[in-house]
């Protein structure tokens, strides 16, 4: 997610591994400050690297916050609907985040992603106009008390949108 480190995903990877999944953390730039399109290209390389280790070459993709936007952009631009069977997002503001305005004021010069995350940005409009590829099963999870990515911002057309209390 935005301003997150890969180390923050270690507990999720551990929980998935203990449930029997072969879970990996994509090696992406720290804090995810850059433009989304190049980061989605890096994600494509990571998915290729990870799926190349498995006989079926297919994976499920989980994205948290900005990671979900990267995942959707990856599916739209790079996946060619071959490598990902299921796409799960957690707290991903597909319609933008109002908190991005403050981030853009504080970090705008060093963080193009902050401007891209704003509601109504060109990036958000393009992402939603291109939508979810038809053959990918998708689940968008949001939480009622999430102030950065409330359920109203986490709706993804074509996905099963689930709102959790808390």
Steps between C-alpha positions, in 0.01 A plus 500: 500500500588866477783590742522133605799270501512139390570407863145607586373211285698232688216423746255451211747278315553296819125455552451391139796260524361346820172447313688301234557765233836556333500873574750755368553872546568688177824697507383852419651843574484599867205721597349486146553870437548486122255496213271199491561394138875425542432329833239281328774405253721397793209297635476325162864395533438376853194298396702347216781415742269346759272310263801370310578283804166318486388231257168666411650850478188653656459694824253691709588867542432690825540877519466723804402865449715640216617143439149421377517787252837368381345157467210627292733699276717191462194295397394767252839553339728204554325181601334411173265302727740209529675507833238611755190296578376695804557862599433606860529856624489631854424867565569600141356840406398429140312831498792689660571606855427842647811451717707516182448876490694541825766257379534697177547824695767343721672267254383616157845578362641161593182295469311495170287219649343745746356706215389186315308380807279810517131452418432605142867490395575401142650177631190406705271583207708291258527210742123485543416556135717202400359291785565146609592240236203270453658165581654596834305418815530805727417584860528851647494509881442825689439593863233736631744690726777540243544877466763483223311260275136482615265249339354772275846535338578128476233388255637322194255434221497133408637391837325360802511800735494405869468751781618387845393662825789660684 
